[in-house]
Amino acid sequence: MTVVVTIVNVLFQFLTLLVFVHVLLGYFLNPYHPILRATGIVVEPLLKPIRKLIPSIGGLDLSPLVLILLLEVLGSVIVSLLRNLR
C-alpha cells in the first residue's frame, strides 16, 4: 500500500510543479513555444473551470494559485485516506 501512497503523492507534487512551471514560463516564453504548449496541454484543462468561477482581478489571474491550493488539499486528503486503509 505504501507504493500506491507514494505514487499518488508524487503525482500530485508533479502536477503542482507543472502548474508553477507553466505560469512561470508564461511570463518569459512566446505563447507558441513548444514547452509552454506541452505544459498547457495538461494545465489548461485544469485551469479552465477555475477561470470560469474566479474572474481575473485587475488583470491578475488567480486561477493557478487556486489550482495549486486545490491540488495540495486534494493530494493530502487522498494520501491520508489511503494511509488509513491499512
Secondary structure as GFF3:
##gff-version 3
##sequence-region A 1 86
A	DSSP	alpha_helix	2	28	.	.	.	ID=ss1
A	DSSP	alpha_helix	34	53	.	.	.	ID=ss2
A	DSSP	alpha_helix	63	84	.	.	.	ID=ss3
###
